[in-house]
Amino acid sequence: FPSHDTLGAAGTFTNGHISDVRVTKSAVYTSAFTPPTSPLAPINNTTKLLSGTNAKIIDQTSSLNFTTISGAKLSTAQSKFGGSSILLNGSSDYLATVGITPGFGKGDFTIECWIYLNSTSGTQNIIDGRPAGTASNANYPTLAYVSNSLNYYTGAGLVITGGALNSGQWYHIALARSGTSTKLFVDGVQKGSTYTDTQTYLMGTNRRGYRDWE
């Protein structure tokens, strides 16, 4: 599992875009589905929602603040909806949460977003719930593109291997746990095996979670 506890080290989201990030404490997807064809909206148990089209990078649920570090900003170079997306340069930019939010515990959850890779090389972290300075997996949910594969890591290590993505293309990515079953979806199709999930998920304080996006 790649270490990415320092800003700008291996493990940044490199040369890409991200749009419509939604985190919910419910299992939105449990089987194959049609990816959204319009911007995501708050639904029951939504805890975070970043569209990347608001002139600012804001959490539309108003439940949590995000800090833009270095040159993190919106870009009109690529967009899925609304004419812009969140831009990070993969070396010095990231988004960091401000304040403390509880982890998922043993409950259901869904993390979803649209991503656009300009490059598929190296290690690219998409979601990282670990505290800043923490290299250990522990029970922090971490989704990363590593060695040409979309991978999901927990305290048990690599638990879902989702396969390769192409550069220059938008993908809808969704990670969802329902009961003790966690599944990874790409464009509404399950990738890899269902993970029998008994983890009690944490979220680190003062963390760099949800970093390294564009």
N, C-alpha and C positions, 0 to 999 in steps of 0.2 A: 504494500500500500504506500502511495507516494506521500512524502512529508510536505506540507505546505503551510507551516506555521509562521513563516516570515513573509512580509510583503515583498513581492517581486521575485521570490525564489521559484523553483520549478513547481508547477501546479497552478499557474494562472490561466484564466480563460483567454485564449489567444486569438486575436483577429476575428472577431465575430460580433453578432448582435443578439439581443434578447428582448422579448416583448411579452406582455401579458403574463406576469408571474402571479400565481394565486396559491395560497396555502390555506387548507381547511382542516379542521379537526373532525373530519368525517370521510368516509370512503366514497368519493364521487364516482370512481370507476372500479368495477369488479370483473368486467368482461370486455370484449372488443367493443369499440364505439367509434362514432364519426367525430373527428376533431372539430372543435368550435369553428364556425364560419364568421363569427363576429366577435368584437372585444368581450373578454370575460367580465362578468358582473359579480358583485357580492352575492353569495348564497348563504344558506344556514351554516353557521360555524366557521365562516371565513375569518381568518386571523390576519392575513396579509394579502394585498392586491396592488401590484405595480403594473400599470399599463405601458409606461414608457412613452406616453403621448400627451402629457399634461403640461408641457413647458417646463415643469419641474419633475424630479424623480421623487414622487410622494407615495405614501401608503394610503390608498383610498379608503381603507377601513378606519383610518385615524387611530389605530390601536398601537402603533409603533412608529418611531422616527427612524429614518435612515440617514447616515452621513455619507456624502460623496467624498471620496478620498482622492487626492491628486487631481487628475484631469477627468474624472468620471462625469459624464454628461449625456444629454440626448443627442442623437444624430439622425439626420434625414437621409443618410446614404442608403439605408435599408429600412424597410418597415413592413410589418405584417398587417397592422391596422393603424389608422390614424396618421400616417405620414412620418413617423419617427420611431426610434427604438433606443434602448439604453446602450451606450457605447463605453467600453472599457478597453484600454490598449494592451492588456495582457502582460504588462511589466510593472506598472506603478499605480494603476487605477483599481479601485474596488469599492464596493458598497459595504458599509458596516452598520449594524443595528445599534441603536442608542437605547440604553436601559435594559431591563431584564424581562424576559418572557418565559413562562414555563415550557418545558418540553412536552412531547406528545404522551409521555408515560407509556402505558400499555394500551392506549386508546387508538381508535381509527384515525387515519389522516390521509390527505392527498397533497402532494406538491406537484404543480404543473406549470409549464411555461412553453413559449416558442423560442427556439434558438436557431441561429444562422451562423455556420462556421465558415470563415474565410480560409482557415487552415485546419487540417486534421492531425497535424504532427504534435508530438510531445504529450504532456499531461495538462489537461484543462479541467479545472474544478468548476462545477456549475453551482452546486449547493454544498455549503460546508458549515455545519452547525457547531463545530468545535470552538472552544475559547481560543483567543489569540495566544500564540505561543505554545499551543498544545499539538504535539505531533501524533499522539496516541489516538487510535480510533475511538476507544471507550464506546459508549452507546450514543454517539452523535451521528445523525444521519448525514451521509456524504455521497453525493452523486458526481461522478467525474468521467471525463473522456480520456482513457488511458490506453496507449498502445493500440490505437485504432479500434477501440471498443468502448461503448457506453456502459459504465460499471457502477454498481451500487455497493457501498461499503458500510458496515456497522461494526460494533465491538466484536463480532464474530469474523471479521475480515471481509473478503470479497464474497458476497452472497448472491448477486445476480449479475450475469454477463449479458449485455444487451446487443452486442454486435456493432458493426461498423456503420458510420454515417458518412455522407458525402459533403464536401465543401460546396459553398454557393447554393445552398438550398435550405429553406425553412423546414423545421421539424417541430411537431408538437410532442413534448416529452411529459409523461405523467408517471408519478410513483405513488401507489396507493396501497394502504393496509386496511383490510377488513377482517376483524377478528385476529386470527393468527396467520392470515395469508397476506403476503406483500407481493405485489406485481409491478413490473415495469412495462410501460407502454410507449411505443413510438408510432405517432400518427394513428393512434387508436388500436394498434395491433400489439398484443403481448409479446415481449421479447424475453428470451431466457426462461428459466424455470420459476415457478412460484416458490417463494421463500417462506418456509414455516417459521414464523416470526414470533418469538417470545421475548424480544428485547423490551426493556423499559427505557424509552428514549429520553435523553437529556437535551438541553440546549445550554451552551456555555454562557457565562456572564462576560460582558465586555468583549464580545467575540467578533470575529470577522465573518460571521455567518452570512450566507447569501452574497458572497463576494465573487469577484472575478467573472463578471458577466459583461456581455455587450448586448 
